[in-house]
Amino acid sequence: MRVATWNVNSIRSRVGRVVDWLGREDVDVLAMQEIKCKPDQFPYEAFSEAGYEIELHGLNQWNGVAFASRLPMTDVSVGFPTSPGFGKVDDAGDLPQEARALGVTVNDIRLWSLYVPNGRELDNPHYPYKLEWLAKLAAETRQWLADKPSQPLALMGDFNIAPLDIDVWDIAAFEGHTHVSQPERDAFTAFETAGLIDAFRSRGVEGYTYWDYQQLRFPRNEGMRIDFVLGSKLFNDLVTSARIERNERKGAGPSDHVPLVVDLDLQTDDDDDRPMIF
C-alpha cells in the first residue's frame, strides 16, 4: 500500500497537478493539508474520475485537511477532542476551532492528516496556541497508542517545525524566529518520546520538503524540512521505502511543499486487479 502526505496549498488551484500525480505515482492514500476550502467547494469530481473518495475537514478559505483514498476509509475523526481553539471567544465562551486534524482508518491502519499551527512570531498569540495544540496532540497520541497497541498509527503532514539545525538551509537566518525555537523542538520530540518514529530520517532519507516562493528559495535550494510521517513501531515495521518528491516543486503552479511517500508491506484489495509488469 502506497501512502503519501502533501501540503497542497489550495486544492482548487492545484487539483490538476495533484490528481495527475496520484495516477502517475500509483498512490493509494493521500493526506492533504491546506486545502483552503469548505466541503461544498472541494473539487470532488476530478478525484472521483481518478478512482478516489474524499474525506475532508474544511471550514473556510484557510487551513483545511483531507484524505483522498481509493481504498475504503472508516472511523473518520474530525479533529481531536482536546484540540484548543484560537481567535475571538464566541457567545458560548469558547475559542473557535480550526480545521487542522483529520483521522481515518485504512486497512486497519490509523492515519492522521495534520496541519500544525504556524506560530507566526515568538511574541504572537499564535505561538503559545501552537505549543498548546502540539502538547494536546502528543497527549492524545500517547492515549491512542495505549488504547490500541496492536493498530499501526501514523501522524502525517505539515508540522511547521524544523527539529534539527540541518532541517533549514541556514540556521543563522532563523535566529529569533518560529519553527526552530527550543520549545517547538521540544514539542516535536514529545512525539518521538511517545513512541513514534520518523519514517524518513530513520531510513537516512534527507532533503527539504518546503521552499518559500519568495527570493528564489527553490532554485537556491534554501528550503526547510517541516513535513513528516511519524509512525508507531508497528507502522514503521511495515515501511519498505520512503521518498521525498522534490520534483513536484518544479513546473507551473507548484505548491511550496512537496509530497512525502511511503510504501507499506501490506497487500490491498486492488493488488490482484493491477496489471502484471515483467
Sequence and secondary structure as in RCSB ss.txt:
>XXXX:A:sequence
MRVATWNVNSIRSRVGRVVDWLGREDVDVLAMQEIKCKPDQFPYEAFSEAGYEIELHGLNQWNGVAFASRLPMTD
VSVGFPTSPGFGKVDDAGDLPQEARALGVTVNDIRLWSLYVPNGRELDNPHYPYKLEWLAKLAAETRQWLADKPS
QPLALMGDFNIAPLDIDVWDIAAFEGHTHVSQPERDAFTAFETAGLIDAFRSRGVEGYTYWDYQQLRFPRNEGMR
IDFVLGSKLFNDLVTSARIERNERKGAGPSDHVPLVVDLDLQTDDDDDRPMIF
>XXXX:A:secstr
 EEEEEE S HHHHHHHHHHHHHHHT SEEEEE   S GGGS HHHHHHTT EEEEE  SSS  EEEEESS  EE
EEES TT    SS  TTS     S EEEEEETTEEEEEEE     STTSTHHHHHHHHHHHHHHHHHHHHHH TT
S EEEEEE     SGGGBS GGGGTT TTSSHHHHHHHHHHHHHT EETTGGGT    SB  SSTTTTTTT  B 
 EEEEE HHHHHHEEEEEE GGGGSSSS  SB  EEEEES   TTGGGS    
